[in-house]
Amino acid sequence: QRGEGEFAAWGSADSTLAYGPHWAQAATAPHRLYKSVTTEGGITSPTIIRYPGFARQQNGIDGHFATVMDIVPTVLELAGVEHPGTHYHGRTVEPLRGKSMVAYLQKKTDRVHDEDEAIGWELFGQRALRQGDWKADYVSEPNGSGRWALYDLKQDPGERHDLSAQQPGRLKRLVALWEDYARDMGVILDEQVVGPYTGL
């Protein structure tokens, strides 16, 4: 049996080989950090959409914000199917948290989510909330400061300039929205640092 570190074993079903946090950070550039953290490097993923009925350019790159939660409402709208609401055949159904992207993809709106919509995350005790182009982020040490930080993603997509000291009121509002999200989702915080990044 080959060892998992041998080149021939890379990518096999039982391989747990990883290229480490420094290469992971490089792979998510220009975003900060990597998967398992709520920074943009950890939660941003490319999505490829091709559908000839959309008015938006089909062969371009679009950096507008959307979330994986938006896929189901989008597919349902394209299929002409309504979500059943809170009950279906005697069973409780969770409400959809996303928003259809169809109006955006048809160029009827300029963005998928309104400026005042709040989208929250929690992963291994790391947490974040985005509202418009503003994002509050809590990343445990050593990957982060172990306190909430504030970023303007429009001006600073790499989350390099913490604006919490300049805009404490905005940070307080975003943290309060995250706490609402955590209550609504039943989040139980258990901070776990995965793959610490020790670079500057």
MARBA-3410 file (N, C-alpha, C, O; in Angstrom, 1 decimal):
200
0.8,-1.2,0.0,0.0,0.0,0.0,0.9,1.2,0.0,1.9,1.3,0.7 ~ 0.5,2.2,-0.8,1.3,3.4,-0.9,1.0,4.4,0.2,-0.1,4.4,0.7 ~ 2.0,5.1,0.6,1.8,6.1,1.7,1.1,7.3,1.1,1.3,7.6,-0.1 ~ 0.3,8.0,1.9,-0.5,9.1,1.3,0.4,10.3,0.9,-0.1,11.1,0.0 ~ 1.6,10.4,1.4,2.5,11.5,0.9,3.2,11.2,-0.4,3.8,12.1,-1.0
3.1,10.0,-0.9,3.8,9.7,-2.2,3.0,10.3,-3.3,1.8,10.4,-3.3 ~ 3.7,10.8,-4.3,3.1,11.5,-5.4,2.0,10.6,-6.1,0.9,11.2,-6.4 ~ 2.2,9.4,-6.3,1.2,8.5,-6.9,-0.1,8.4,-6.1,-1.1,8.1,-6.7 ~ 0.0,8.7,-4.8,-1.2,8.6,-4.0,-2.0,9.9,-3.9,-3.1,9.9,-3.3 ~ -1.4,11.0,-4.4,-2.1,12.3,-4.3,-3.5,12.2,-5.0,-3.6,11.8,-6.1
-4.5,12.7,-4.3,-5.8,12.7,-4.8,-6.6,11.5,-4.7,-7.8,11.4,-5.1 ~ -6.0,10.4,-4.1,-6.7,9.2,-3.9,-7.8,9.3,-2.9,-7.8,10.3,-2.1 ~ -8.7,8.4,-2.8,-9.9,8.5,-1.9,-9.4,8.6,-0.4,-10.2,9.3,0.4 ~ -8.3,8.1,0.0,-7.9,8.1,1.4,-6.8,9.1,1.6,-6.2,9.2,2.7 ~ -6.5,10.0,0.6,-5.4,10.9,0.8,-5.9,12.1,1.6,-7.0,12.7,1.3
-5.2,12.6,2.5,-5.5,13.8,3.3,-4.4,14.9,3.1,-4.3,15.8,3.9 ~ -3.7,14.7,2.0,-2.6,15.6,1.7,-3.2,17.0,1.4,-4.2,17.2,0.8 ~ -2.5,18.0,2.0,-2.9,19.4,1.8,-1.7,20.2,1.5,-0.6,19.8,1.9 ~ -1.8,21.4,0.8,-0.6,22.2,0.5,-0.3,23.2,1.6,0.6,24.0,1.4 ~ -1.0,23.2,2.7,-0.7,24.1,3.8,-1.3,25.5,3.7,-1.7,25.9,2.7
-1.3,26.2,4.9,-1.9,27.5,5.0,-1.3,28.6,4.1,-2.0,29.4,3.6 ~ 0.0,28.5,3.9,0.6,29.6,3.1,0.2,29.5,1.7,-0.1,30.6,1.0 ~ 0.2,28.3,1.1,-0.2,28.2,-0.3,-1.7,28.4,-0.4,-2.2,28.9,-1.4 ~ -2.4,28.0,0.6,-3.9,28.2,0.6,-4.2,29.7,0.6,-5.1,30.1,-0.1 ~ -3.4,30.5,1.3,-3.6,32.0,1.3,-3.3,32.5,-0.1,-4.0,33.4,-0.6
-2.2,32.0,-0.7,-1.9,32.4,-2.1,-3.0,32.1,-3.0,-3.2,32.9,-4.0 ~ -3.6,31.0,-2.9,-4.6,30.5,-3.8,-5.9,31.3,-3.8,-6.7,31.3,-4.7 ~ -6.1,32.0,-2.7,-7.3,32.8,-2.5,-7.1,34.3,-2.8,-8.0,35.1,-2.7 ~ -5.9,34.7,-3.2,-5.6,36.1,-3.5,-6.5,36.7,-4.5,-6.9,35.9,-5.4 ~ -7.0,37.9,-4.4,-6.5,38.9,-3.4,-7.2,38.9,-2.1,-7.0,39.8,-1.3
-8.0,37.9,-1.8,-8.8,37.8,-0.6,-7.9,37.3,0.6,-6.8,36.8,0.4 ~ -8.4,37.5,1.8,-7.7,37.2,3.0,-8.0,35.8,3.5,-9.2,35.4,3.5 ~ -7.0,35.1,3.9,-7.0,33.8,4.5,-7.6,32.7,3.5,-7.5,32.9,2.3 ~ -8.3,31.7,4.0,-8.7,30.5,3.2,-9.8,29.8,3.9,-10.4,30.2,4.9 ~ -10.2,28.7,3.3,-11.4,27.9,3.8,-11.3,27.6,5.2,-10.1,27.4,5.7
-12.4,27.5,5.9,-12.5,27.3,7.4,-12.5,28.6,8.2,-12.5,28.5,9.4 ~ -12.3,29.7,7.5,-12.3,31.0,8.1,-13.4,31.9,7.4,-13.6,31.7,6.2 ~ -14.0,32.8,8.1,-15.1,33.6,7.6,-14.6,34.9,6.8,-15.4,35.7,6.5 ~ -13.3,35.0,6.6,-12.8,36.1,5.8,-13.2,35.8,4.3,-13.7,34.7,4.0 ~ -13.0,36.8,3.4,-13.4,36.6,2.0,-12.7,35.4,1.4,-13.2,34.7,0.5
-11.4,35.2,1.8,-10.7,34.0,1.2,-11.3,32.7,1.6,-11.1,31.7,1.0 ~ -12.0,32.7,2.7,-12.7,31.5,3.2,-14.1,31.2,2.7,-14.5,30.1,2.7 ~ -14.8,32.3,2.4,-16.2,32.1,2.0,-16.5,32.5,0.5,-17.6,32.3,0.1 ~ -15.5,33.1,-0.2,-15.8,33.4,-1.6,-15.5,32.3,-2.5,-14.4,31.7,-2.4 ~ -16.4,31.9,-3.3,-16.2,30.9,-4.3,-16.8,31.3,-5.7,-17.7,32.1,-5.7
-16.1,30.8,-6.7,-16.7,31.2,-8.0,-17.9,30.4,-8.3,-18.1,29.2,-7.9 ~ -18.8,31.0,-9.1,-20.0,30.3,-9.6,-20.1,30.5,-11.1,-20.0,31.6,-11.5 ~ -20.3,29.5,-11.8,-20.4,29.6,-13.3,-21.9,29.4,-13.6,-22.5,28.3,-13.3 ~ -22.5,30.4,-14.3,-23.9,30.3,-14.7,-23.9,30.5,-16.2,-23.4,31.5,-16.7 ~ -24.6,29.6,-16.9,-24.8,29.7,-18.3,-26.3,29.4,-18.6,-26.8,28.3,-18.3
-27.0,30.4,-19.2,-28.4,30.2,-19.5,-28.7,31.2,-20.6,-28.6,32.4,-20.4 ~ -29.0,30.8,-21.8,-29.2,31.7,-22.9,-30.3,32.7,-22.7,-30.3,33.7,-23.5 ~ -31.2,32.6,-21.8,-32.2,33.5,-21.6,-31.9,34.7,-20.8,-32.7,35.7,-20.6 ~ -30.7,34.8,-20.2,-30.3,35.9,-19.4,-29.8,37.1,-20.2,-29.1,36.9,-21.2 ~ -30.1,38.3,-19.8,-29.7,39.5,-20.5,-28.3,39.9,-20.1,-27.6,40.6,-20.9
-27.8,39.5,-19.0,-26.4,39.8,-18.6,-25.4,39.1,-19.5,-25.7,38.0,-19.9 ~ -24.3,39.7,-19.6,-23.2,39.1,-20.5,-22.9,37.7,-20.0,-22.7,37.4,-18.8 ~ -22.8,36.7,-20.9,-22.6,35.3,-20.5,-21.2,34.9,-20.4,-20.9,33.9,-19.9 ~ -20.3,35.7,-21.0,-18.9,35.3,-21.0,-18.0,36.2,-20.2,-16.8,36.4,-20.4 ~ -18.6,36.9,-19.2,-17.8,37.9,-18.4,-17.7,37.4,-17.0,-18.2,36.4,-16.6
-17.0,38.2,-16.2,-16.8,38.0,-14.8,-17.5,39.1,-14.0,-17.3,40.2,-14.3 ~ -18.3,38.7,-13.1,-19.2,39.6,-12.3,-18.8,39.5,-10.9,-18.9,38.4,-10.3 ~ -18.5,40.5,-10.2,-18.1,40.4,-8.8,-19.2,40.8,-7.8,-18.9,40.9,-6.6 ~ -20.4,40.9,-8.3,-21.5,41.3,-7.3,-21.7,40.1,-6.4,-21.5,38.9,-6.7 ~ -22.2,40.5,-5.2,-22.4,39.5,-4.1,-23.7,38.7,-4.3,-24.7,39.3,-4.6
-23.5,37.4,-4.1,-24.7,36.5,-4.0,-24.2,35.4,-3.1,-23.0,35.3,-2.8 ~ -25.1,34.6,-2.7,-24.8,33.5,-1.7,-25.4,32.2,-2.3,-26.3,32.2,-3.1 ~ -24.8,31.1,-1.8,-25.3,29.8,-2.2,-26.8,29.6,-1.9,-27.5,28.8,-2.6 ~ -27.3,30.3,-0.9,-28.7,30.3,-0.6,-29.6,30.8,-1.7,-30.8,30.6,-1.7 ~ -29.0,31.6,-2.6,-29.8,32.2,-3.7,-30.0,31.2,-4.8,-30.9,31.5,-5.7
-29.4,30.1,-4.8,-29.5,29.1,-6.0,-30.9,28.5,-6.0,-31.5,28.5,-7.1 ~ -31.4,28.0,-4.9,-32.7,27.4,-4.9,-33.8,28.3,-5.4,-34.6,28.0,-6.3 ~ -33.9,29.5,-4.8,-34.9,30.4,-5.3,-34.8,30.8,-6.7,-35.8,31.0,-7.4 ~ -33.6,30.9,-7.2,-33.4,31.2,-8.6,-33.9,30.0,-9.5,-34.6,30.3,-10.5 ~ -33.5,28.8,-9.2,-33.9,27.6,-10.0,-35.5,27.5,-9.9,-36.1,27.2,-10.9
-36.0,27.7,-8.7,-37.5,27.6,-8.6,-38.2,28.6,-9.5,-39.2,28.3,-10.2 ~ -37.7,29.9,-9.5,-38.3,30.9,-10.4,-38.1,30.5,-11.9,-39.1,30.7,-12.6 ~ -37.0,30.1,-12.3,-36.8,29.7,-13.7,-37.7,28.5,-14.1,-38.1,28.5,-15.2 ~ -37.9,27.6,-13.1,-38.8,26.5,-13.4,-40.3,26.8,-13.3,-41.2,26.0,-13.7 ~ -40.6,28.0,-12.8,-42.0,28.4,-12.6,-42.7,27.7,-11.5,-43.9,27.5,-11.5
-41.9,27.3,-10.5,-42.4,26.6,-9.3,-42.3,27.4,-8.1,-41.3,28.1,-7.8 ~ -43.4,27.5,-7.3,-43.4,28.2,-6.1,-43.0,27.4,-4.9,-43.3,26.2,-4.9 ~ -42.2,28.0,-4.0,-41.8,27.3,-2.8,-43.1,27.0,-2.0,-44.0,27.9,-1.9 ~ -43.2,25.8,-1.3,-44.5,25.5,-0.7,-44.8,26.3,0.6,-45.9,26.2,1.2 ~ -43.9,27.1,1.0,-44.1,27.9,2.3,-43.6,27.2,3.5,-42.5,26.6,3.4
-44.4,27.2,4.5,-43.9,26.6,5.8,-44.3,25.1,6.0,-43.9,24.5,6.9 ~ -45.3,24.7,5.2,-45.8,23.3,5.3,-46.0,22.6,3.9,-46.4,23.3,3.0 ~ -45.7,21.4,3.9,-46.0,20.6,2.6,-46.3,19.2,3.0,-45.5,18.5,3.6 ~ -47.5,18.8,2.6,-48.0,17.4,2.9,-47.9,17.0,4.3,-47.4,15.9,4.7 ~ -48.3,18.0,5.2,-48.2,17.7,6.6,-46.9,17.8,7.3,-46.7,17.6,8.5
-45.9,18.2,6.5,-44.5,18.4,7.1,-44.1,19.8,7.2,-44.5,20.6,6.3 ~ -43.3,20.2,8.2,-42.8,21.5,8.3,-41.7,21.7,7.3,-40.8,20.8,7.2 ~ -41.7,22.8,6.6,-40.7,23.1,5.6,-40.0,24.4,6.1,-40.6,25.4,6.5 ~ -38.7,24.4,6.1,-37.9,25.6,6.5,-38.1,26.7,5.4,-38.1,26.3,4.2 ~ -38.2,27.9,5.8,-38.3,29.0,4.8,-37.0,29.1,4.0,-35.9,28.9,4.6
-37.1,29.6,2.8,-35.9,29.8,2.0,-35.2,31.1,2.5,-35.9,32.1,2.8 ~ -33.9,31.1,2.7,-33.2,32.3,3.2,-32.6,33.1,2.1,-32.2,34.2,2.3 ~ -32.5,32.5,0.9,-31.9,33.2,-0.2,-32.9,34.0,-1.0,-34.1,34.1,-0.6 ~ -32.4,34.6,-2.1,-33.2,35.5,-2.9,-32.9,35.1,-4.4,-31.8,34.9,-4.7 ~ -34.0,35.0,-5.2,-33.8,34.7,-6.6,-32.8,35.7,-7.3,-33.0,36.9,-7.0
-32.0,35.2,-8.1,-31.0,36.0,-8.9,-31.6,36.4,-10.2,-30.9,37.1,-11.0 ~ -32.8,35.9,-10.6,-33.3,36.1,-11.9,-33.4,37.6,-12.3,-33.0,37.9,-13.4 ~ -34.0,38.4,-11.5,-34.1,39.8,-11.8,-32.7,40.5,-12.1,-32.6,41.3,-13.0 ~ -31.8,40.1,-11.3,-30.4,40.6,-11.5,-29.8,40.1,-12.8,-29.2,40.8,-13.6 ~ -30.0,38.8,-13.1,-29.4,38.2,-14.3,-30.2,38.7,-15.6,-29.6,38.6,-16.7
-31.4,39.2,-15.4,-32.1,39.8,-16.5,-31.9,41.3,-16.6,-32.5,42.0,-17.4 ~ -31.0,41.8,-15.8,-30.6,43.3,-15.8,-31.8,44.1,-15.3,-31.9,45.3,-15.7 ~ -32.7,43.6,-14.6,-33.8,44.4,-14.0,-33.5,45.1,-12.7,-34.1,46.0,-12.3 ~ -32.4,44.5,-12.1,-31.9,45.1,-10.8,-30.4,45.2,-11.0,-29.8,44.5,-11.8 ~ -29.8,46.1,-10.1,-28.3,46.3,-10.2,-27.6,45.3,-9.3,-26.4,45.2,-9.4
-28.3,44.6,-8.4,-27.7,43.7,-7.4,-28.7,42.7,-7.0,-29.9,42.9,-7.1 ~ -28.2,41.6,-6.4,-29.1,40.5,-6.0,-29.6,40.9,-4.6,-30.9,40.7,-4.4 ~ -28.8,41.4,-3.7,-29.3,41.7,-2.4,-29.2,43.2,-2.2,-28.3,43.9,-2.6 ~ -30.3,43.7,-1.5,-30.4,45.1,-1.2,-29.3,45.6,-0.2,-28.8,44.7,0.5 ~ -29.0,46.9,-0.2,-28.0,47.4,0.7,-28.3,47.1,2.2,-27.3,47.0,3.0
-29.5,47.0,2.6,-29.9,46.8,4.0,-30.0,45.3,4.4,-30.2,45.0,5.5 ~ -29.9,44.4,3.4,-30.0,43.0,3.8,-28.8,42.5,4.5,-27.7,42.9,4.1 ~ -29.0,41.8,5.5,-27.8,41.3,6.3,-27.7,39.8,6.1,-28.7,39.0,6.2 ~ -26.5,39.3,5.8,-26.2,37.9,5.6,-25.1,37.5,6.6,-24.1,38.2,6.6 ~ -25.4,36.5,7.4,-24.4,36.1,8.4,-23.8,34.7,8.1,-24.3,33.9,7.3
-22.6,34.5,8.8,-21.9,33.3,8.7,-21.4,32.9,10.1,-21.2,33.7,10.9 ~ -21.2,31.6,10.3,-20.5,31.1,11.5,-19.8,29.8,11.0,-20.5,28.9,10.4 ~ -18.6,29.6,11.3,-17.8,28.4,10.9,-16.7,28.2,11.9,-15.8,29.0,12.0 ~ -16.8,27.1,12.6,-15.8,26.8,13.6,-15.6,27.9,14.7,-14.5,28.1,15.2 ~ -16.7,28.6,14.9,-16.6,29.7,15.9,-16.2,31.0,15.3,-16.2,32.1,16.0
-15.7,31.0,14.1,-15.4,32.2,13.3,-16.7,32.8,12.9,-17.6,32.0,12.6 ~ -16.9,34.1,12.8,-18.2,34.6,12.5,-18.0,35.9,11.6,-17.1,36.7,11.7 ~ -19.1,36.2,10.9,-19.1,37.4,10.0,-20.5,37.8,9.7,-21.4,36.9,9.7 ~ -20.7,39.0,9.3,-22.0,39.5,8.9,-21.7,40.6,7.8,-20.9,41.5,8.0 ~ -22.4,40.4,6.7,-22.2,41.4,5.6,-23.6,42.1,5.4,-24.6,41.5,5.4
-23.5,43.4,5.2,-24.6,44.2,4.9,-24.2,45.2,3.8,-23.3,46.1,4.1 ~ -24.7,45.1,2.6,-24.2,45.9,1.5,-22.7,45.6,1.2,-22.4,44.4,1.1 ~ -21.9,46.6,1.2,-20.5,46.4,1.0,-19.7,46.3,2.3,-18.5,46.2,2.3 ~ -20.4,46.4,3.4,-19.7,46.4,4.7,-19.8,45.0,5.3,-20.7,44.3,5.2 ~ -18.7,44.7,6.0,-18.6,43.4,6.6,-17.9,43.5,8.0,-16.9,44.1,8.1
-18.6,42.9,9.0,-18.0,42.7,10.3,-17.5,41.3,10.4,-18.2,40.3,10.0 ~ -16.3,41.1,10.9,-15.6,39.8,10.9,-14.9,39.5,12.2,-14.2,40.4,12.7 ~ -15.2,38.3,12.7,-14.5,37.9,14.0,-13.7,36.6,13.6,-14.3,35.6,13.3 ~ -12.4,36.7,13.7,-11.5,35.6,13.5,-10.6,35.4,14.7,-9.9,36.3,15.1 ~ -10.7,34.2,15.2,-9.9,33.8,16.4,-8.4,33.9,16.1,-7.9,33.8,15.0
-7.6,34.1,17.2,-6.2,34.1,17.1,-5.8,32.6,16.8,-6.5,31.7,17.2 ~ -4.7,32.4,16.1,-3.7,33.3,15.6,-4.0,33.8,14.2,-3.3,34.7,13.7 ~ -5.1,33.3,13.6,-5.5,33.8,12.2,-5.9,35.2,12.2,-5.7,36.0,11.3 ~ -6.6,35.6,13.3,-7.1,37.0,13.4,-6.8,37.6,14.8,-5.9,37.1,15.5 ~ -7.5,38.7,15.1,-7.2,39.4,16.4,-8.0,38.8,17.6,-7.7,39.2,18.7
-9.0,38.0,17.3,-9.8,37.5,18.4,-10.8,38.6,18.8,-11.4,38.5,19.9 ~ -11.1,39.6,18.0,-12.1,40.6,18.2,-12.8,40.9,16.9,-12.2,40.6,15.8 ~ -13.9,41.6,17.0,-14.6,42.0,15.8,-13.8,43.1,15.0,-13.2,44.0,15.6 ~ -13.8,43.0,13.7,-13.2,44.0,12.8,-14.2,44.4,11.8,-15.2,43.7,11.5 ~ -14.0,45.6,11.2,-14.9,46.1,10.2,-14.2,46.4,8.9,-13.1,47.0,8.9
-14.8,46.0,7.8,-14.2,46.2,6.5,-15.2,46.8,5.5,-16.4,46.4,5.5 ~ -14.7,47.7,4.6,-15.5,48.2,3.5,-15.0,47.4,2.3,-14.0,47.7,1.7 ~ -15.8,46.3,1.9,-15.3,45.4,0.8,-15.2,46.0,-0.5,-14.5,45.6,-1.4 ~ -16.0,47.1,-0.7,-15.9,47.8,-2.0,-14.5,48.4,-2.2,-13.9,48.3,-3.3 ~ -14.0,49.0,-1.2,-12.7,49.7,-1.2,-11.6,48.7,-0.9,-10.4,49.0,-1.2
-11.9,47.7,-0.1,-10.8,46.8,0.5,-11.3,45.4,0.4,-11.5,44.8,1.5 ~ -11.3,44.8,-0.8,-11.8,43.4,-0.9,-10.8,42.4,-0.2,-11.2,41.3,0.1 ~ -9.6,42.8,0.1,-8.6,41.9,0.8,-8.7,42.0,2.3,-7.9,41.4,3.0 ~ -9.7,42.8,2.8,-9.8,42.9,4.3,-8.5,43.2,5.0,-8.1,42.6,5.9 ~ -7.8,44.3,4.5,-6.5,44.7,5.0,-6.6,45.8,6.0,-5.8,46.0,6.9
-7.7,46.6,5.9,-7.8,47.9,6.7,-9.0,47.8,7.6,-10.2,48.0,7.2 ~ -8.8,47.5,8.9,-9.9,47.4,9.9,-10.3,48.8,10.2,-9.5,49.6,10.7 ~ -11.6,49.1,9.9,-12.2,50.4,10.1,-13.0,50.5,11.4,-13.7,51.5,11.6 ~ -12.8,49.6,12.3,-13.7,49.5,13.5,-13.4,50.7,14.4,-14.3,51.2,15.1 ~ -12.2,51.2,14.5,-11.9,52.4,15.3,-12.5,53.7,14.7,-12.9,54.6,15.4
-12.5,53.8,13.4,-13.1,55.0,12.7,-14.6,54.9,12.7,-15.3,56.0,12.7 ~ -15.2,53.7,12.7,-16.7,53.6,12.6,-17.2,52.7,13.6,-17.8,51.6,13.3 ~ -17.1,53.0,14.9,-17.5,52.0,15.9,-19.0,51.8,15.9,-19.5,50.7,16.3 ~ -19.8,52.9,15.5,-21.3,52.7,15.5,-21.7,51.7,14.4,-22.6,50.9,14.7 ~ -21.1,51.8,13.3,-21.4,50.8,12.2,-21.1,49.4,12.6,-21.8,48.5,12.4
-19.9,49.2,13.2,-19.5,47.9,13.7,-20.5,47.4,14.7,-20.9,46.2,14.7 ~ -20.9,48.2,15.7,-21.9,47.8,16.7,-23.2,47.4,16.1,-23.7,46.4,16.5 ~ -23.6,48.1,15.0,-24.9,47.7,14.4,-24.7,46.3,13.7,-25.6,45.5,13.7 ~ -23.6,46.1,13.0,-23.4,44.9,12.3,-23.3,43.7,13.3,-23.8,42.6,13.0 ~ -22.6,43.9,14.4,-22.5,42.8,15.4,-23.8,42.5,16.0,-24.1,41.3,16.2
-24.7,43.5,16.2,-26.0,43.3,16.7,-26.8,42.5,15.7,-27.6,41.6,16.1 ~ -26.6,42.8,14.4,-27.3,42.0,13.3,-26.8,40.5,13.3,-27.6,39.6,13.1 ~ -25.5,40.4,13.5,-25.0,39.0,13.6,-25.6,38.3,14.8,-25.9,37.1,14.7 ~ -25.7,38.9,15.9,-26.3,38.3,17.1,-27.8,37.9,16.8,-28.2,36.8,17.3 ~ -28.5,38.7,16.1,-29.9,38.3,15.6,-29.8,37.1,14.8,-30.6,36.2,15.0
-28.9,37.1,13.8,-28.7,35.9,12.9,-28.4,34.6,13.8,-28.9,33.6,13.5 ~ -27.5,34.8,14.7,-27.1,33.6,15.6,-28.3,33.1,16.4,-28.4,31.9,16.5 ~ -29.1,34.0,16.9,-30.3,33.5,17.6,-31.2,32.8,16.7,-31.8,31.8,17.0 ~ -31.5,33.4,15.5,-32.4,32.8,14.6,-31.9,31.4,14.1,-32.7,30.6,13.9 ~ -30.6,31.3,13.9,-30.1,30.0,13.4,-29.7,29.0,14.5,-29.4,27.9,14.2
-29.8,29.4,15.8,-29.4,28.6,16.9,-28.0,28.3,16.9,-27.6,27.1,17.3 ~ -27.1,29.2,16.6,-25.7,29.1,16.6,-25.2,28.8,18.0,-25.5,29.5,18.9 ~ -24.4,27.8,18.2,-23.7,27.5,19.4,-22.2,27.7,19.1,-21.6,26.9,18.3 ~ -21.6,28.7,19.7,-20.2,29.0,19.4,-19.2,28.0,20.1,-19.3,27.7,21.2 ~ -18.3,27.5,19.3,-17.2,26.7,19.7,-16.0,27.0,18.9,-15.8,26.4,17.8
-15.2,27.9,19.3,-14.1,28.4,18.5,-13.1,27.3,18.3,-12.6,26.7,19.3 ~ -12.7,27.0,17.1,-11.7,26.1,16.7,-10.9,26.7,15.6,-11.4,27.1,14.6 ~ -9.6,26.7,15.8,-8.7,27.3,14.8,-8.3,26.1,13.9,-7.7,25.1,14.4 ~ -8.5,26.3,12.7,-8.2,25.2,11.7,-7.1,25.8,10.8,-7.3,26.8,10.2 ~ -5.9,25.1,10.7,-4.9,25.5,9.8,-4.4,26.9,10.1,-4.6,27.8,9.3
-3.8,27.2,11.2,-3.4,28.5,11.6,-2.5,29.2,10.5,-1.5,28.5,10.1 ~ -2.7,30.4,10.2,-1.9,31.2,9.3,-1.0,32.1,10.2,-1.5,32.8,11.0 ~ 0.2,31.9,10.1,1.1,32.7,10.9,1.9,33.8,10.2,2.8,34.4,10.8 ~ 1.6,34.1,9.0,2.2,35.1,8.2,1.8,36.5,8.7,0.8,36.6,9.4 ~ 2.4,37.5,8.3,2.1,38.9,8.7,1.1,39.4,7.7,0.7,40.6,7.8
END
